[in-house]
Amino acid sequence: MARDTTAQDSPDQNVTTDLTTRSPSFLKRFLPRSLLGRSLLIIITPLLLVQAISVWVFYDRHYETVTKRLAQGLAGDISMAILLLEKAETPYEQARIFRLMQKTTDLSLTLHHDITLPPTAWTPDWSVLERRLDQAISEQMIKNFDFIHQYEIDTVSLEDQVKIQIQLDNGVLLILVPSKRLFTSTTYLVILWMVGSSVITFGVAVIFMRNQVRPIQRLARAAESFGKGRDVKGFKPEGATEVRQASGAFIRMRSRIKRQVEQRTAMLAGVSHDLRTPLTRMKLQLAMSGQDEDIKNLQTDVIEMEQMINGYLAFARGEGREETTSCEISGLLRDLMDQLGQNNNPIDLHIEEDIVIQLRKESFKRAVSNLVTNAQRYARHVMVCARKRKSASGYLLEITIDDDGPGIPPESRLDVLKPFFRLEQSRNQATGGVGLGLSIANDVISNHGGDLSLEDAPGGGLRARILLPF
């Protein structure tokens, strides 16, 4: 025997699932997903690019040029000192030259006799300073002295000084140069200015973009709350012009939907009154007309008509004006399963942990009741399990309803979401129902922001899975 109704993801939900589960490209994996993150990336990327170009231009042009000029000036002072030492004939004259250089050029000179530099050739390291010093000293030595072919430069051994050793005919000339002669404070000022301006710009951008994104977040929360049937209080248009336009459109849409719901409710109240009154008179007249076979058939038809009207009204009413309340799932499911199991086969209930969630209690009970009752109609054994699951966006309440019935063909699981669709095509309401049970359940779960889906049960039969965020 086939079931009358069931639930399955809609085509739009399937498309959304395919899009969200599709593996992103390699670059998108590292990009921010939020609007705030992407906006900041749009602002910061050009800023960092400009800073990187500025640093490159500064070091390539300004820093190397200034270092070259300072190195050439130092090399000229050293050449002048060597020329003066060549003309000095006594140690006293050499000492006087050393004092003169110390006073005028801030260079500390010492001549070590009877020693030579190691024969190993010295080569400059990767630093700009050593390369520029080596180039300047080499040019000065070649231009002014034919007898000097060996020298060494050490920029790391001493903390505040640069050590230069030059091999002369009568010894090694040791020159200690203050670091301030070879470094310019412009380097630090430029770096501090770039870093400081970047930090300030980034801070201003974060504050500005947060203020721009906040109205969009409020609009998203208001739309989500309204989609779940909650009253959106205190929401008003704010932010940029485009966001205000979207907020105004949302408010107008909310007003139209509320007005349509109120009109539908009023219409259904009238329909309920107009139909129930003649049905009640018919039931009374049939009860007073005897108990022959024709009268019993008419009574059965009237009862079926009343059930059909109740089903139509329940589907059209939806969730009504019921407010959301904090519900304890374990107690709610235990009471409901005890009630549903009184006149049917007992239901196995498994609850892994106590969960408290915001629900419209009566609507949710009706949705679960429709699912369980539908399972009891075609199965001998029904098992209900509630647990908490962790997802990428938070926690989910998962309720599964498994049975050992005949199940539903996969190709028919999409159609059964449609109101009044019945797998049982006969006119007998006892075997096919009116085709609204799981449509109501699906609407209730969707209005709670959740998802109702059908799968194959592990032991055969059908599994109805409810997922609700909390």
Secondary structure, 3 states (H helix, E strand, C coil): CCCCCCCCCCHHHHHHHHHHHCCCCCCHHHCCCCHHHHHHHHHHHHHHHHHHHHHHHHHHHHHHHHHHHHHHHHHHHHHHHHHHHHHCCCHHHHHHHHHHHHHHHCCEEEEEECCCCCCCCCCCCCCHHHHHHHHHHHHHHHHHCCCCCCEEEECCCCCCEEEEEEEECCEEEEEEEEHHHCCCCHHHHHHHHHHHHHHHHHHHHHHHHHHHHHHHHHHHHHHHHHHCCCCCCCCCCCCCHHHHHHHHHHHHHHHHHHHHHHHHHHHHHHHHHHHHHHHHHHHHHHHCCCCCHHHHHHHHHHHHHHHHHHHHHHHHHCCCCCCCEEEEHHHHHHHHHHHHCCCCCCEEEEECCCCEEEECHHHHHHHHHHHHHHHHHHCCCEEEEEEEEEECCEEEEEEEEEECCCCCCHHHCCHHHCCCCCCCCCCCHHHHCCCCHHHHHHHHHHHCCCEEEEEECCCCCEEEEEEEEC
